[in-house]
Amino acid sequence: MKTEKKIIDKRYEDKHKDERKAAHAVWGTSMNRADFEELNKFLKDNRITKVQLIYAGWAVLKEQLNTKHN
């Protein structure tokens, strides 16, 4: 008998839950709805992921802080 994909996926998720938690972090945060909508539209229009946005912003902030401190 063929096992449903849903059941197979659930088993996989349960089996690898700790591995995923150890490798990744999730920020639970909120922002103004209007800014959120504008940001999502910008990201979608430019085909940018939220992860790309975070890394790019982080790089810019690190550079700005290095410049201030030197």
mmCIF file of the N, C-alpha and C atoms, coordinates in Angstrom:
data_MODEL
# 
_entry.id   MODEL 
# 
loop_
_atom_site.group_PDB 
_atom_site.id 
_atom_site.type_symbol 
_atom_site.label_atom_id 
_atom_site.label_alt_id 
_atom_site.label_comp_id 
_atom_site.label_asym_id 
_atom_site.label_entity_id 
_atom_site.label_seq_id 
_atom_site.pdbx_PDB_ins_code 
_atom_site.Cartn_x 
_atom_site.Cartn_y 
_atom_site.Cartn_z 
_atom_site.occupancy 
_atom_site.B_iso_or_equiv 
_atom_site.pdbx_formal_charge 
_atom_site.auth_seq_id 
_atom_site.auth_comp_id 
_atom_site.auth_asym_id 
_atom_site.auth_atom_id 
_atom_site.pdbx_PDB_model_num 
ATOM 1   N N  . MET A 1 1  ? 0.836  -1.189 0.000  1.00 0.00 ? 1  MET A N  1 
ATOM 2   C CA . MET A 1 1  ? 0.000  0.000  0.000  1.00 0.00 ? 1  MET A CA 1 
ATOM 3   C C  . MET A 1 1  ? 0.882  1.254  0.000  1.00 0.00 ? 1  MET A C  1 
ATOM 4   N N  . LYS A 1 2  ? 0.523  2.206  -0.838 1.00 0.00 ? 2  LYS A N  1 
ATOM 5   C CA . LYS A 1 2  ? 1.315  3.420  -1.004 1.00 0.00 ? 2  LYS A CA 1 
ATOM 6   C C  . LYS A 1 2  ? 1.019  4.416  0.122  1.00 0.00 ? 2  LYS A C  1 
ATOM 7   N N  . THR A 1 3  ? 2.091  4.906  0.771  1.00 0.00 ? 3  THR A N  1 
ATOM 8   C CA . THR A 1 3  ? 1.939  5.876  1.844  1.00 0.00 ? 3  THR A CA 1 
ATOM 9   C C  . THR A 1 3  ? 1.753  7.263  1.238  1.00 0.00 ? 3  THR A C  1 
ATOM 10  N N  . GLU A 1 4  ? 0.828  8.004  1.809  1.00 0.00 ? 4  GLU A N  1 
ATOM 11  C CA . GLU A 1 4  ? 0.570  9.351  1.298  1.00 0.00 ? 4  GLU A CA 1 
ATOM 12  C C  . GLU A 1 4  ? 1.796  10.250 1.471  1.00 0.00 ? 4  GLU A C  1 
ATOM 13  N N  . LYS A 1 5  ? 1.977  11.149 0.526  1.00 0.00 ? 5  LYS A N  1 
ATOM 14  C CA . LYS A 1 5  ? 3.113  12.083 0.573  1.00 0.00 ? 5  LYS A CA 1 
ATOM 15  C C  . LYS A 1 5  ? 3.100  12.895 1.863  1.00 0.00 ? 5  LYS A C  1 
ATOM 16  N N  . LYS A 1 6  ? 1.922  13.270 2.318  1.00 0.00 ? 6  LYS A N  1 
ATOM 17  C CA . LYS A 1 6  ? 1.784  14.048 3.537  1.00 0.00 ? 6  LYS A CA 1 
ATOM 18  C C  . LYS A 1 6  ? 2.391  13.309 4.734  1.00 0.00 ? 6  LYS A C  1 
ATOM 19  N N  . ILE A 1 7  ? 2.156  12.036 4.829  1.00 0.00 ? 7  ILE A N  1 
ATOM 20  C CA . ILE A 1 7  ? 2.680  11.230 5.927  1.00 0.00 ? 7  ILE A CA 1 
ATOM 21  C C  . ILE A 1 7  ? 4.198  11.089 5.804  1.00 0.00 ? 7  ILE A C  1 
ATOM 22  N N  . ILE A 1 8  ? 4.670  10.869 4.592  1.00 0.00 ? 8  ILE A N  1 
ATOM 23  C CA . ILE A 1 8  ? 6.117  10.756 4.351  1.00 0.00 ? 8  ILE A CA 1 
ATOM 24  C C  . ILE A 1 8  ? 6.812  12.062 4.723  1.00 0.00 ? 8  ILE A C  1 
ATOM 25  N N  . ASP A 1 9  ? 6.234  13.197 4.295  1.00 0.00 ? 9  ASP A N  1 
ATOM 26  C CA . ASP A 1 9  ? 6.806  14.505 4.610  1.00 0.00 ? 9  ASP A CA 1 
ATOM 27  C C  . ASP A 1 9  ? 6.847  14.742 6.115  1.00 0.00 ? 9  ASP A C  1 
ATOM 28  N N  . LYS A 1 10 ? 5.785  14.371 6.813  1.00 0.00 ? 10 LYS A N  1 
ATOM 29  C CA . LYS A 1 10 ? 5.711  14.557 8.266  1.00 0.00 ? 10 LYS A CA 1 
ATOM 30  C C  . LYS A 1 10 ? 6.794  13.734 8.956  1.00 0.00 ? 10 LYS A C  1 
ATOM 31  N N  . ARG A 1 11 ? 6.974  12.494 8.540  1.00 0.00 ? 11 ARG A N  1 
ATOM 32  C CA . ARG A 1 11 ? 8.016  11.646 9.117  1.00 0.00 ? 11 ARG A CA 1 
ATOM 33  C C  . ARG A 1 11 ? 9.398  12.269 8.908  1.00 0.00 ? 11 ARG A C  1 
ATOM 34  N N  . TYR A 1 12 ? 9.647  12.761 7.692  1.00 0.00 ? 12 TYR A N  1 
ATOM 35  C CA . TYR A 1 12 ? 10.930 13.391 7.372  1.00 0.00 ? 12 TYR A CA 1 
ATOM 36  C C  . TYR A 1 12 ? 11.151 14.614 8.262  1.00 0.00 ? 12 TYR A C  1 
ATOM 37  N N  . GLU A 1 13 ? 10.133 15.468 8.364  1.00 0.00 ? 13 GLU A N  1 
ATOM 38  C CA . GLU A 1 13 ? 10.240 16.687 9.177  1.00 0.00 ? 13 GLU A CA 1 
ATOM 39  C C  . GLU A 1 13 ? 10.519 16.339 10.632 1.00 0.00 ? 13 GLU A C  1 
ATOM 40  N N  . ASP A 1 14 ? 9.798  15.361 11.164 1.00 0.00 ? 14 ASP A N  1 
ATOM 41  C CA . ASP A 1 14 ? 10.012 14.948 12.556 1.00 0.00 ? 14 ASP A CA 1 
ATOM 42  C C  . ASP A 1 14 ? 11.421 14.412 12.768 1.00 0.00 ? 14 ASP A C  1 
ATOM 43  N N  . LYS A 1 15 ? 11.901 13.636 11.822 1.00 0.00 ? 15 LYS A N  1 
ATOM 44  C CA . LYS A 1 15 ? 13.219 13.010 11.939 1.00 0.00 ? 15 LYS A CA 1 
ATOM 45  C C  . LYS A 1 15 ? 14.349 14.046 11.898 1.00 0.00 ? 15 LYS A C  1 
ATOM 46  N N  . HIS A 1 16 ? 14.185 15.107 11.103 1.00 0.00 ? 16 HIS A N  1 
ATOM 47  C CA . HIS A 1 16 ? 15.249 16.090 10.884 1.00 0.00 ? 16 HIS A CA 1 
ATOM 48  C C  . HIS A 1 16 ? 15.041 17.419 11.615 1.00 0.00 ? 16 HIS A C  1 
ATOM 49  N N  . LYS A 1 17 ? 14.075 17.459 12.528 1.00 0.00 ? 17 LYS A N  1 
ATOM 50  C CA . LYS A 1 17 ? 13.743 18.694 13.234 1.00 0.00 ? 17 LYS A CA 1 
ATOM 51  C C  . LYS A 1 17 ? 14.936 19.268 14.005 1.00 0.00 ? 17 LYS A C  1 
ATOM 52  N N  . ASP A 1 18 ? 15.602 18.449 14.797 1.00 0.00 ? 18 ASP A N  1 
ATOM 53  C CA . ASP A 1 18 ? 16.734 18.933 15.598 1.00 0.00 ? 18 ASP A CA 1 
ATOM 54  C C  . ASP A 1 18 ? 17.880 19.403 14.720 1.00 0.00 ? 18 ASP A C  1 
ATOM 55  N N  . GLU A 1 19 ? 18.114 18.692 13.640 1.00 0.00 ? 19 GLU A N  1 
ATOM 56  C CA . GLU A 1 19 ? 19.170 19.063 12.683 1.00 0.00 ? 19 GLU A CA 1 
ATOM 57  C C  . GLU A 1 19 ? 18.890 20.445 12.088 1.00 0.00 ? 19 GLU A C  1 
ATOM 58  N N  . ARG A 1 20 ? 17.647 20.692 11.698 1.00 0.00 ? 20 ARG A N  1 
ATOM 59  C CA . ARG A 1 20 ? 17.266 21.991 11.134 1.00 0.00 ? 20 ARG A CA 1 
ATOM 60  C C  . ARG A 1 20 ? 17.411 23.104 12.170 1.00 0.00 ? 20 ARG A C  1 
ATOM 61  N N  . LYS A 1 21 ? 16.967 22.833 13.394 1.00 0.00 ? 21 LYS A N  1 
ATOM 62  C CA . LYS A 1 21 ? 17.059 23.850 14.447 1.00 0.00 ? 21 LYS A CA 1 
ATOM 63  C C  . LYS A 1 21 ? 18.509 24.212 14.744 1.00 0.00 ? 21 LYS A C  1 
ATOM 64  N N  . ALA A 1 22 ? 19.400 23.224 14.680 1.00 0.00 ? 22 ALA A N  1 
ATOM 65  C CA . ALA A 1 22 ? 20.812 23.476 14.947 1.00 0.00 ? 22 ALA A CA 1 
ATOM 66  C C  . ALA A 1 22 ? 21.460 24.278 13.826 1.00 0.00 ? 22 ALA A C  1 
ATOM 67  N N  . ALA A 1 23 ? 20.977 24.128 12.612 1.00 0.00 ? 23 ALA A N  1 
ATOM 68  C CA . ALA A 1 23 ? 21.604 24.762 11.450 1.00 0.00 ? 23 ALA A CA 1 
ATOM 69  C C  . ALA A 1 23 ? 21.010 26.128 11.094 1.00 0.00 ? 23 ALA A C  1 
ATOM 70  N N  . HIS A 1 24 ? 19.784 26.419 11.542 1.00 0.00 ? 24 HIS A N  1 
ATOM 71  C CA . HIS A 1 24 ? 19.100 27.640 11.114 1.00 0.00 ? 24 HIS A CA 1 
ATOM 72  C C  . HIS A 1 24 ? 18.448 28.352 12.287 1.00 0.00 ? 24 HIS A C  1 
ATOM 73  N N  . ALA A 1 25 ? 18.291 29.649 12.145 1.00 0.00 ? 25 ALA A N  1 
ATOM 74  C CA . ALA A 1 25 ? 17.595 30.449 13.153 1.00 0.00 ? 25 ALA A CA 1 
ATOM 75  C C  . ALA A 1 25 ? 16.482 31.246 12.483 1.00 0.00 ? 25 ALA A C  1 
ATOM 76  N N  . VAL A 1 26 ? 15.442 31.505 13.237 1.00 0.00 ? 26 VAL A N  1 
ATOM 77  C CA . VAL A 1 26 ? 14.319 32.285 12.732 1.00 0.00 ? 26 VAL A CA 1 
ATOM 78  C C  . VAL A 1 26 ? 14.096 33.453 13.681 1.00 0.00 ? 26 VAL A C  1 
ATOM 79  N N  . TRP A 1 27 ? 13.988 34.651 13.121 1.00 0.00 ? 27 TRP A N  1 
ATOM 80  C CA . TRP A 1 27 ? 13.681 35.814 13.937 1.00 0.00 ? 27 TRP A CA 1 
ATOM 81  C C  . TRP A 1 27 ? 12.189 36.051 13.884 1.00 0.00 ? 27 TRP A C  1 
ATOM 82  N N  . GLY A 1 28 ? 11.580 36.118 15.030 1.00 0.00 ? 28 GLY A N  1 
ATOM 83  C CA . GLY A 1 28 ? 10.174 36.505 15.086 1.00 0.00 ? 28 GLY A CA 1 
ATOM 84  C C  . GLY A 1 28 ? 10.135 37.997 15.349 1.00 0.00 ? 28 GLY A C  1 
ATOM 85  N N  . THR A 1 29 ? 9.814  38.768 14.347 1.00 0.00 ? 29 THR A N  1 
ATOM 86  C CA . THR A 1 29 ? 9.835  40.216 14.485 1.00 0.00 ? 29 THR A CA 1 
ATOM 87  C C  . THR A 1 29 ? 8.622  40.820 13.798 1.00 0.00 ? 29 THR A C  1 
ATOM 88  N N  . SER A 1 30 ? 8.365  42.060 14.047 1.00 0.00 ? 30 SER A N  1 
ATOM 89  C CA . SER A 1 30 ? 7.244  42.725 13.393 1.00 0.00 ? 30 SER A CA 1 
ATOM 90  C C  . SER A 1 30 ? 7.660  44.122 12.975 1.00 0.00 ? 30 SER A C  1 
ATOM 91  N N  . MET A 1 31 ? 6.909  44.667 12.017 1.00 0.00 ? 31 MET A N  1 
ATOM 92  C CA . MET A 1 31 ? 7.158  46.034 11.566 1.00 0.00 ? 31 MET A CA 1 
ATOM 93  C C  . MET A 1 31 ? 5.839  46.649 11.116 1.00 0.00 ? 31 MET A C  1 
ATOM 94  N N  . ASN A 1 32 ? 5.842  47.937 10.931 1.00 0.00 ? 32 ASN A N  1 
ATOM 95  C CA . ASN A 1 32 ? 4.670  48.666 10.462 1.00 0.00 ? 32 ASN A CA 1 
ATOM 96  C C  . ASN A 1 32 ? 4.138  48.022 9.191  1.00 0.00 ? 32 ASN A C  1 
ATOM 97  N N  . ARG A 1 33 ? 2.824  47.816 9.101  1.00 0.00 ? 33 ARG A N  1 
ATOM 98  C CA . ARG A 1 33 ? 2.199  47.125 7.963  1.00 0.00 ? 33 ARG A CA 1 
ATOM 99  C C  . ARG A 1 33 ? 2.491  47.829 6.644  1.00 0.00 ? 33 ARG A C  1 
ATOM 100 N N  . ALA A 1 34 ? 2.418  49.156 6.610  1.00 0.00 ? 34 ALA A N  1 
ATOM 101 C CA . ALA A 1 34 ? 2.662  49.892 5.360  1.00 0.00 ? 34 ALA A CA 1 
ATOM 102 C C  . ALA A 1 34 ? 4.103  49.677 4.892  1.00 0.00 ? 34 ALA A C  1 
ATOM 103 N N  . ASP A 1 35 ? 5.050  49.734 5.818  1.00 0.00 ? 35 ASP A N  1 
ATOM 104 C CA . ASP A 1 35 ? 6.454  49.496 5.461  1.00 0.00 ? 35 ASP A CA 1 
ATOM 105 C C  . ASP A 1 35 ? 6.642  48.052 4.990  1.00 0.00 ? 35 ASP A C  1 
ATOM 106 N N  . PHE A 1 36 ? 5.984  47.136 5.671  1.00 0.00 ? 36 PHE A N  1 
ATOM 107 C CA . PHE A 1 36 ? 6.056  45.722 5.307  1.00 0.00 ? 36 PHE A CA 1 
ATOM 108 C C  . PHE A 1 36 ? 5.571  45.494 3.875  1.00 0.00 ? 36 PHE A C  1 
ATOM 109 N N  . GLU A 1 37 ? 4.428  46.077 3.552  1.00 0.00 ? 37 GLU A N  1 
ATOM 110 C CA . GLU A 1 37 ? 3.865  45.920 2.201  1.00 0.00 ? 37 GLU A CA 1 
ATOM 111 C C  . GLU A 1 37 ? 4.794  46.524 1.152  1.00 0.00 ? 37 GLU A C  1 
ATOM 112 N N  . GLU A 1 38 ? 5.333  47.708 1.441  1.00 0.00 ? 38 GLU A N  1 
ATOM 113 C CA . GLU A 1 38 ? 6.243  48.369 0.508  1.00 0.00 ? 38 GLU A CA 1 
ATOM 114 C C  . GLU A 1 38 ? 7.517  47.547 0.318  1.00 0.00 ? 38 GLU A C  1 
ATOM 115 N N  . LEU A 1 39 ? 8.054  47.044 1.408  1.00 0.00 ? 39 LEU A N  1 
ATOM 116 C CA . LEU A 1 39 ? 9.267  46.231 1.342  1.00 0.00 ? 39 LEU A CA 1 
ATOM 117 C C  . LEU A 1 39 ? 9.023  44.944 0.561  1.00 0.00 ? 39 LEU A C  1 
ATOM 118 N N  . ASN A 1 40 ? 7.916  44.262 0.836  1.00 0.00 ? 40 ASN A N  1 
ATOM 119 C CA . ASN A 1 40 ? 7.616  43.031 0.103  1.00 0.00 ? 40 ASN A CA 1 
ATOM 120 C C  . ASN A 1 40 ? 7.467  43.279 -1.389 1.00 0.00 ? 40 ASN A C  1 
ATOM 121 N N  . LYS A 1 41 ? 6.816  44.391 -1.745 1.00 0.00 ? 41 LYS A N  1 
ATOM 122 C CA . LYS A 1 41 ? 6.657  44.719 -3.166 1.00 0.00 ? 41 LYS A CA 1 
ATOM 123 C C  . LYS A 1 41 ? 8.027  44.974 -3.798 1.00 0.00 ? 41 LYS A C  1 
ATOM 124 N N  . PHE A 1 42 ? 8.871  45.734 -3.101 1.00 0.00 ? 42 PHE A N  1 
ATOM 125 C CA . PHE A 1 42 ? 10.221 46.019 -3.600 1.00 0.00 ? 42 PHE A CA 1 
ATOM 126 C C  . PHE A 1 42 ? 11.001 44.718 -3.823 1.00 0.00 ? 42 PHE A C  1 
ATOM 127 N N  . LEU A 1 43 ? 10.962 43.828 -2.839 1.00 0.00 ? 43 LEU A N  1 
ATOM 128 C CA . LEU A 1 43 ? 11.689 42.565 -2.957 1.00 0.00 ? 43 LEU A CA 1 
ATOM 129 C C  . LEU A 1 43 ? 11.156 41.732 -4.117 1.00 0.00 ? 43 LEU A C  1 
ATOM 130 N N  . LYS A 1 44 ? 9.838  41.655 -4.223 1.00 0.00 ? 44 LYS A N  1 
ATOM 131 C CA . LYS A 1 44 ? 9.234  40.865 -5.304 1.00 0.00 ? 44 LYS A CA 1 
ATOM 132 C C  . LYS A 1 44 ? 9.574  41.452 -6.673 1.00 0.00 ? 44 LYS A C  1 
ATOM 133 N N  . ASP A 1 45 ? 9.441  42.767 -6.806 1.00 0.00 ? 45 ASP A N  1 
ATOM 134 C CA . ASP A 1 45 ? 9.723  43.437 -8.086 1.00 0.00 ? 45 ASP A CA 1 
ATOM 135 C C  . ASP A 1 45 ? 11.176 43.244 -8.520 1.00 0.00 ? 45 ASP A C  1 
ATOM 136 N N  . ASN A 1 46 ? 12.082 43.157 -7.553 1.00 0.00 ? 46 ASN A N  1 
ATOM 137 C CA . ASN A 1 46 ? 13.503 43.034 -7.854 1.00 0.00 ? 46 ASN A CA 1 
ATOM 138 C C  . ASN A 1 46 ? 14.042 41.615 -7.673 1.00 0.00 ? 46 ASN A C  1 
ATOM 139 N N  . ARG A 1 47 ? 13.127 40.693 -7.416 1.00 0.00 ? 47 ARG A N  1 
ATOM 140 C CA . ARG A 1 47 ? 13.489 39.271 -7.241 1.00 0.00 ? 47 ARG A CA 1 
ATOM 141 C C  . ARG A 1 47 ? 14.603 39.084 -6.214 1.00 0.00 ? 47 ARG A C  1 
ATOM 142 N N  . ILE A 1 48 ? 14.402 39.698 -5.066 1.00 0.00 ? 48 ILE A N  1 
ATOM 143 C CA . ILE A 1 48 ? 15.348 39.617 -3.960 1.00 0.00 ? 48 ILE A CA 1 
ATOM 144 C C  . ILE A 1 48 ? 14.673 38.837 -2.834 1.00 0.00 ? 48 ILE A C  1 
ATOM 145 N N  . THR A 1 49 ? 15.395 37.891 -2.256 1.00 0.00 ? 49 THR A N  1 
ATOM 146 C CA . THR A 1 49 ? 14.839 37.157 -1.119 1.00 0.00 ? 49 THR A CA 1 
ATOM 147 C C  . THR A 1 49 ? 15.080 37.941 0.161  1.00 0.00 ? 49 THR A C  1 
ATOM 148 N N  . LYS A 1 50 ? 14.319 37.610 1.183  1.00 0.00 ? 50 LYS A N  1 
ATOM 149 C CA . LYS A 1 50 ? 14.509 38.272 2.471  1.00 0.00 ? 50 LYS A CA 1 
ATOM 150 C C  . LYS A 1 50 ? 15.890 37.945 3.037  1.00 0.00 ? 50 LYS A C  1 
ATOM 151 N N  . VAL A 1 51 ? 16.363 36.753 2.787  1.00 0.00 ? 51 VAL A N  1 
ATOM 152 C CA . VAL A 1 51 ? 17.697 36.375 3.256  1.00 0.00 ? 51 VAL A CA 1 
ATOM 153 C C  . VAL A 1 51 ? 18.761 37.225 2.551  1.00 0.00 ? 51 VAL A C  1 
ATOM 154 N N  . GLN A 1 52 ? 18.614 37.439 1.244  1.00 0.00 ? 52 GLN A N  1 
ATOM 155 C CA . GLN A 1 52 ? 19.556 38.299 0.524  1.00 0.00 ? 52 GLN A CA 1 
ATOM 156 C C  . GLN A 1 52 ? 19.535 39.717 1.100  1.00 0.00 ? 52 GLN A C  1 
ATOM 157 N N  . LEU A 1 53 ? 18.352 40.202 1.421  1.00 0.00 ? 53 LEU A N  1 
ATOM 158 C CA . LEU A 1 53 ? 18.215 41.533 2.011  1.00 0.00 ? 53 LEU A CA 1 
ATOM 159 C C  . LEU A 1 53 ? 18.955 41.619 3.340  1.00 0.00 ? 53 LEU A C  1 
ATOM 160 N N  . ILE A 1 54 ? 18.787 40.620 4.181  1.00 0.00 ? 54 ILE A N  1 
ATOM 161 C CA . ILE A 1 54 ? 19.442 40.616 5.490  1.00 0.00 ? 54 ILE A CA 1 
ATOM 162 C C  . ILE A 1 54 ? 20.959 40.619 5.334  1.00 0.00 ? 54 ILE A C  1 
ATOM 163 N N  . TYR A 1 55 ? 21.489 39.742 4.480  1.00 0.00 ? 55 TYR A N  1 
ATOM 164 C CA . TYR A 1 55 ? 22.943 39.690 4.303  1.00 0.00 ? 55 TYR A CA 1 
ATOM 165 C C  . TYR A 1 55 ? 23.492 40.980 3.695  1.00 0.00 ? 55 TYR A C  1 
ATOM 166 N N  . ALA A 1 56 ? 22.777 41.552 2.728  1.00 0.00 ? 56 ALA A N  1 
ATOM 167 C CA . ALA A 1 56 ? 23.240 42.799 2.108  1.00 0.00 ? 56 ALA A CA 1 
ATOM 168 C C  . ALA A 1 56 ? 23.225 43.937 3.120  1.00 0.00 ? 56 ALA A C  1 
ATOM 169 N N  . GLY A 1 57 ? 22.159 44.034 3.891  1.00 0.00 ? 57 GLY A N  1 
ATOM 170 C CA . GLY A 1 57 ? 22.071 45.077 4.921  1.00 0.00 ? 57 GLY A CA 1 
ATOM 171 C C  . GLY A 1 57 ? 23.127 44.909 5.989  1.00 0.00 ? 57 GLY A C  1 
ATOM 172 N N  . TRP A 1 58 ? 23.372 43.693 6.373  1.00 0.00 ? 58 TRP A N  1 
ATOM 173 C CA . TRP A 1 58 ? 24.392 43.399 7.373  1.00 0.00 ? 58 TRP A CA 1 
ATOM 174 C C  . TRP A 1 58 ? 25.774 43.839 6.873  1.00 0.00 ? 58 TRP A C  1 
ATOM 175 N N  . ALA A 1 59 ? 26.077 43.516 5.609  1.00 0.00 ? 59 ALA A N  1 
ATOM 176 C CA . ALA A 1 59 ? 27.371 43.893 5.026  1.00 0.00 ? 59 ALA A CA 1 
ATOM 177 C C  . ALA A 1 59 ? 27.536 45.417 5.012  1.00 0.00 ? 59 ALA A C  1 
ATOM 178 N N  . VAL A 1 60 ? 26.486 46.126 4.640  1.00 0.00 ? 60 VAL A N  1 
ATOM 179 C CA . VAL A 1 60 ? 26.547 47.592 4.596  1.00 0.00 ? 60 VAL A CA 1 
ATOM 180 C C  . VAL A 1 60 ? 26.738 48.159 5.998  1.00 0.00 ? 60 VAL A C  1 
ATOM 181 N N  . LEU A 1 61 ? 26.007 47.642 6.968  1.00 0.00 ? 61 LEU A N  1 
ATOM 182 C CA . LEU A 1 61 ? 26.148 48.136 8.338  1.00 0.00 ? 61 LEU A CA 1 
ATOM 183 C C  . LEU A 1 61 ? 27.540 47.854 8.899  1.00 0.00 ? 61 LEU A C  1 
ATOM 184 N N  . LYS A 1 62 ? 28.074 46.682 8.604  1.00 0.00 ? 62 LYS A N  1 
ATOM 185 C CA . LYS A 1 62 ? 29.437 46.379 9.069  1.00 0.00 ? 62 LYS A CA 1 
ATOM 186 C C  . LYS A 1 62 ? 30.430 47.361 8.464  1.00 0.00 ? 62 LYS A C  1 
ATOM 187 N N  . GLU A 1 63 ? 30.289 47.647 7.186  1.00 0.00 ? 63 GLU A N  1 
ATOM 188 C CA . GLU A 1 63 ? 31.182 48.588 6.503  1.00 0.00 ? 63 GLU A CA 1 
ATOM 189 C C  . GLU A 1 63 ? 31.035 49.986 7.115  1.00 0.00 ? 63 GLU A C  1 
ATOM 190 N N  . GLN A 1 64 ? 29.818 50.426 7.348  1.00 0.00 ? 64 GLN A N  1 
ATOM 191 C CA . GLN A 1 64 ? 29.593 51.747 7.947  1.00 0.00 ? 64 GLN A CA 1 
ATOM 192 C C  . GLN A 1 64 ? 30.229 51.832 9.338  1.00 0.00 ? 64 GLN A C  1 
ATOM 193 N N  . LEU A 1 65 ? 30.069 50.785 10.121 1.00 0.00 ? 65 LEU A N  1 
ATOM 194 C CA . LEU A 1 65 ? 30.629 50.800 11.473 1.00 0.00 ? 65 LEU A CA 1 
ATOM 195 C C  . LEU A 1 65 ? 32.153 50.738 11.444 1.00 0.00 ? 65 LEU A C  1 
ATOM 196 N N  . ASN A 1 66 ? 32.719 49.991 10.523 1.00 0.00 ? 66 ASN A N  1 
ATOM 197 C CA . ASN A 1 66 ? 34.187 49.940 10.385 1.00 0.00 ? 66 ASN A CA 1 
ATOM 198 C C  . ASN A 1 66 ? 34.731 51.306 9.990  1.00 0.00 ? 66 ASN A C  1 
ATOM 199 N N  . THR A 1 67 ? 34.020 52.007 9.130  1.00 0.00 ? 67 THR A N  1 
ATOM 200 C CA . THR A 1 67 ? 34.441 53.330 8.677  1.00 0.00 ? 67 THR A CA 1 
ATOM 201 C C  . THR A 1 67 ? 34.392 54.326 9.832  1.00 0.00 ? 67 THR A C  1 
ATOM 202 N N  . LYS A 1 68 ? 33.355 54.251 10.657 1.00 0.00 ? 68 LYS A N  1 
ATOM 203 C CA . LYS A 1 68 ? 33.214 55.160 11.796 1.00 0.00 ? 68 LYS A CA 1 
ATOM 204 C C  . LYS A 1 68 ? 34.305 54.945 12.824 1.00 0.00 ? 68 LYS A C  1 
ATOM 205 N N  . HIS A 1 69 ? 34.677 53.704 13.051 1.00 0.00 ? 69 HIS A N  1 
ATOM 206 C CA . HIS A 1 69 ? 35.637 53.380 14.099 1.00 0.00 ? 69 HIS A CA 1 
ATOM 207 C C  . HIS A 1 69 ? 37.084 53.572 13.658 1.00 0.00 ? 69 HIS A C  1 
ATOM 208 N N  . ASN A 1 70 ? 37.343 53.716 12.393 1.00 0.00 ? 70 ASN A N  1 
ATOM 209 C CA . ASN A 1 70 ? 38.726 53.888 11.903 1.00 0.00 ? 70 ASN A CA 1 
ATOM 210 C C  . ASN A 1 70 ? 39.040 55.320 11.612 1.00 0.00 ? 70 ASN A C  1 
# 
